[in-house]
């Protein structure tokens, strides 16, 4: 069996808040296979973006604990001094952020920013060669007249074009791991479909792995090889995307699928009302005694009063529910 590109073991993240210590990530265990697109789904507040920021070690100053292991290509990333990890960030690990308008510098042209990224990653490149490479990458991600767009500023581009620039910027550094943090969230449906199509076309040429974060399971099912379902700072189910979406084993995964717009009329007996999951996501400041999803789960029973950990089901997927593996 091929070793994964990235192994995450017992990853914990805590932050100091005015209400007390917030336990944001609670013992995450996750493998990302080489050359795979892994989708991470869950409601807002489930810890998806925090997981991505941990991989880049781009965390706010109120973080009080970042512990566990993150091993990539034989290197333990959490143990690296910041000066050494800087070579990984923006090099072997790159990220496409949710909002390209805030990720791009508004006072520099697109070309200046792309050339700067290319030369930082490959110092031997001169400005002319870096500019040629950046312009070619803009064309590769579907931006018309890339030479003209190199002189544009972020505010002069549409949201979809800005997101394409961010994808081009990430691909310029030729990362082993590309983190895409809800790259279609701020886009309309038509542009979202174009960006998803772009990812599908790029995967044939991109040899690295992609961690694709989304709140839309249907989108993940279309694009990804594997899926990781997060809830309350934990992983509750993971496995091949086709198996998980066709036969969800965790009640939360099933609830997310039921909330997909395409399934809503059937799930509501034709009433037309949108499905929702009753209750609220867990408060990270409050200690969870048992199964993290039990307060909102219609199938909760006495064993759910005990903490649930990921266990391997007979079909090979991993599920944090005693019913799925009993």
C-alpha positions in Angstrom: 0.0 0.0 0.0 1.4 3.4 -1.0 2.3 5.6 2.0 0.2 8.8 2.3 1.7 12.2 1.4 0.5 13.6 4.7 -0.3 11.9 8.0 -2.1 13.8 10.7 -2.3 12.2 14.1 -4.0 13.4 17.3 -4.0 17.1 16.2 -5.3 19.4 18.9 -5.9 23.2 18.6 -6.9 25.4 21.5 -7.4 29.2 21.6 -7.9 31.6 24.5 -11.2 33.6 24.4 -13.0 35.9 26.7 -15.3 33.0 27.7 -12.5 30.5 28.3 -10.3 28.1 26.4 -11.8 27.0 23.1 -11.0 23.5 21.9 -11.2 24.0 18.1 -9.7 20.8 16.9 -10.1 17.7 19.0 -7.7 14.9 18.2 -7.8 14.9 14.3 -6.5 11.8 12.6 -6.3 12.0 8.8 -4.3 10.7 5.9 -4.0 12.5 2.5 -2.9 10.1 -0.2 -0.4 11.2 -2.9 -2.1 12.5 -6.0 -5.6 12.4 -4.4 -8.2 15.1 -4.1 -9.6 14.9 -0.6 -12.8 16.9 0.2 -13.4 18.2 3.7 -17.0 19.0 4.5 -19.0 20.1 7.5 -21.1 23.0 8.8 -19.5 26.4 9.6 -17.6 26.0 12.9 -16.7 22.4 12.3 -13.0 23.2 12.1 -12.4 22.9 8.4 -10.5 26.1 7.8 -8.7 25.8 11.1 -7.3 22.5 9.9 -6.0 24.1 6.7 -4.4 27.0 8.7 -2.7 24.4 11.0 -1.1 22.8 7.9 0.4 26.2 7.1 1.0 27.2 10.7 -0.8 30.5 10.0 -2.6 30.9 13.3 -3.7 33.9 15.3 -1.9 35.1 18.4 -4.4 33.7 20.9 -3.6 30.1 20.1 -2.6 28.4 23.3 -2.0 24.8 22.0 -1.1 23.2 18.7 -0.1 19.6 19.4 0.0 16.3 17.7 1.9 15.2 14.6 1.8 16.3 11.0 4.2 14.2 9.0 4.8 15.0 5.3 7.3 13.2 3.1 9.0 11.9 6.3 9.3 15.4 7.9 7.5 16.2 11.2 6.1 19.7 10.3 5.0 20.7 13.8 8.5 20.2 15.2 10.2 22.4 12.6 11.5 25.8 13.7 9.7 28.7 12.0 12.7 29.6 9.8 12.7 26.1 8.4 9.0 25.8 8.0 8.9 29.0 6.0 10.4 27.1 3.1 7.4 24.7 3.2 4.8 27.4 3.4 4.2 28.8 -0.1 6.6 26.2 -1.4 5.7 22.6 -0.9 2.3 23.6 0.6 0.2 26.3 -1.0 -3.2 27.6 -0.3 -6.1 29.2 -2.2 -8.1 31.3 0.3 -11.9 31.8 0.5 -11.9 35.5 -0.5 -9.4 36.5 -3.2 -10.1 40.2 -2.8 -8.6 40.1 0.7 -5.9 37.6 -0.2 -4.5 39.7 -3.0 -2.7 43.0 -2.3 -4.9 45.8 -3.7 -2.0 48.2 -4.3 0.1 45.9 -6.6 -0.8 44.7 -10.0 -1.6 41.0 -10.6 1.7 40.6 -12.6 3.8 42.1 -9.8 2.3 39.7 -7.2 2.6 36.6 -9.4 6.2 37.5 -10.3 7.1 38.0 -6.7 5.6 34.6 -5.8 7.5 32.9 -8.6 10.8 34.4 -7.8 10.5 33.7 -4.1 9.8 30.0 -4.9 12.5 29.8 -7.6 15.2 32.4 -6.8 17.2 31.4 -9.9 14.5 32.9 -12.1 15.1 36.4 -13.5 12.2 38.8 -13.7 11.6 38.2 -17.4 11.5 34.5 -17.0 9.2 34.7 -13.9 6.9 37.1 -15.8 6.7 34.7 -18.8 5.9 31.8 -16.4 3.2 33.8 -14.6 1.6 34.9 -17.9 1.5 31.3 -19.1 -0.1 30.2 -15.9 -2.8 32.8 -16.2 -3.6 31.4 -19.6 -3.6 27.9 -18.2 -6.3 28.7 -15.6 -8.5 30.2 -18.3 -7.9 33.9 -18.1 -8.2 35.5 -21.6 -5.6 38.1 -22.7 -3.2 37.1 -19.8 -0.6 39.7 -20.9 -3.2 42.4 -20.5 -4.4 41.1 -17.2 -0.9 41.1 -15.8 -1.1 44.9 -15.6 -4.5 44.9 -13.9 -5.2 45.5 -10.2 -7.4 43.1 -8.2 -10.4 45.6 -8.1 -10.4 45.6 -11.9 -11.1 41.9 -12.1 -14.4 40.0 -11.4 -14.7 37.6 -8.5 -14.2 34.6 -10.8 -11.1 36.1 -12.4 -9.6 36.9 -9.0 -10.1 33.4 -7.9 -8.5 32.1 -11.1 -5.5 34.4 -10.3 -5.3 32.8 -6.8 -5.3 29.3 -8.4 -2.6 30.4 -10.8 -0.5 31.8 -7.9 -0.8 28.6 -6.0 0.1 26.5 -9.0 3.1 28.7 -9.8 5.0 27.3 -6.8 4.4 23.7 -7.9 3.3 22.5 -4.4 3.1 18.9 -3.3 -0.1 19.8 -1.3 -2.6 22.4 -2.5 -5.1 23.6 0.1 -8.3 25.1 -1.4 -10.4 26.7 1.3 -13.9 27.0 -0.1 -12.7 28.6 -3.3 -16.2 28.9 -4.7 -18.1 30.3 -1.7 -18.2 33.9 -2.8 -19.1 33.1 -6.5 -22.4 32.8 -8.3 -23.5 29.3 -9.5 -22.3 29.8 -13.1 -18.8 30.9 -12.0 -18.7 28.2 -9.4 -19.3 25.6 -12.1 -16.4 27.1 -14.1 -14.0 27.0 -11.2 -15.0 23.4 -10.4 -14.4 22.6 -14.1 -11.0 24.2 -13.9 -10.0 22.0 -11.0 -11.2 19.0 -12.9 -9.1 19.9 -15.9 -6.1 20.8 -13.9 -5.9 17.5 -12.0 -4.6 15.8 -15.1 -1.5 18.0 -15.1 -1.1 18.6 -11.3 0.9 15.8 -9.7 0.3 16.9 -6.1 -2.5 16.3 -3.7 -5.4 18.7 -3.1 -7.3 19.3 0.2 -10.6 20.8 -1.0 -12.6 22.4 1.8 -16.3 22.9 1.1 -19.7 23.0 2.9 -21.3 21.5 -0.2 -21.3 17.7 -0.3 -22.6 17.6 -3.9 -19.6 19.6 -5.0 -17.2 17.3 -3.2 -18.8 14.3 -4.7 -18.3 15.7 -8.2 -14.7 16.7 -7.7 -13.0 14.6 -5.0 -11.6 11.1 -4.6 -12.0 10.9 -0.9 -14.2 12.7 1.6 -13.6 13.7 5.3 -16.7 14.7 7.2 -15.9 17.1 10.2 -18.2 18.0 13.0 -17.4 19.9 16.2 -13.6 19.9 15.6 -13.5 16.1 15.0 -13.6 13.8 12.0 -16.7 11.7 12.1 -16.5 9.8 8.8 -13.9 9.4 6.1 -13.6 7.1 3.0 -13.9 7.0 -0.8 -16.4 9.7 -1.8 -18.6 7.4 -3.8 -19.1 5.0 -0.9 -19.7 7.6 1.7 -22.2 9.6 -0.4 -24.0 6.5 -1.6 -24.2 4.8 1.9 -23.4 7.3 4.7 -22.6 5.4 8.0 -22.5 8.3 10.4 -25.8 10.1 11.2 -24.2 13.5 10.7 -23.1 12.5 7.2 -26.6 11.3 6.4 -28.1 14.5 7.7 -25.7 16.6 5.6 -26.7 14.7 2.5 -30.4 15.2 3.3 -29.8 18.9 3.4 -28.5 19.0 -0.1 -30.9 21.1 -2.2 -31.3 18.4 -4.9 -32.6 16.0 -2.2 -34.8 18.4 -0.3 -38.2 17.9 -2.0 -37.9 14.1 -1.8 -36.9 14.2 1.8 -39.8 16.5 2.7 -42.5 14.5 0.9 -42.9 17.1 -1.7 -43.6 19.9 0.7 -40.8 22.0 -0.8 -39.3 23.0 2.5 -35.6 22.9 3.0 -34.2 20.2 5.3 -32.1 21.4 8.3 -30.4 19.7 11.2 -32.1 20.7 14.5 -29.9 22.3 17.2 -26.7 24.1 17.1 -23.1 23.2 16.4 -21.0 22.4 19.5 -19.6 25.4 21.5 -15.8 24.9 21.4 -15.6 26.4 24.9 -17.8 23.6 26.4 -16.3 20.2 27.2 -18.0 17.4 25.3 -18.7 14.4 27.5 -19.9 11.8 24.9 -20.5 11.6 21.2 -20.0 15.1 19.8 -23.1 14.8 17.6 -25.4 13.1 20.2 -27.3 16.3 21.3 -28.6 16.7 17.7 -28.8 13.0 16.7 -32.3 11.4 16.4 -30.7 8.0 16.7 -28.8 8.6 20.0 -28.9 5.8 22.5 -27.1 5.0 25.8 -23.7 4.1 24.2 -23.6 7.6 22.7 -23.0 8.9 26.2 -19.4 7.7 25.7 -16.9 9.5 23.5 -16.7 8.0 20.0 -13.5 7.7 18.1 -12.8 6.8 14.5 -13.0 3.0 14.0 -12.6 1.1 10.8 -15.8 -0.3 9.4 -15.9 -3.6 7.5 -15.7 -1.8 4.1 -12.5 0.0 5.1 -13.9 3.4 5.7 -13.6 5.0 9.2 -16.6 6.1 11.2 -16.9 7.6 14.7 -20.2 5.9 15.5 -20.6 2.7 17.5 -23.6 1.6 15.3 -21.5 1.7 12.1 -19.0 -0.8 13.3 -21.0 -3.0 15.7 
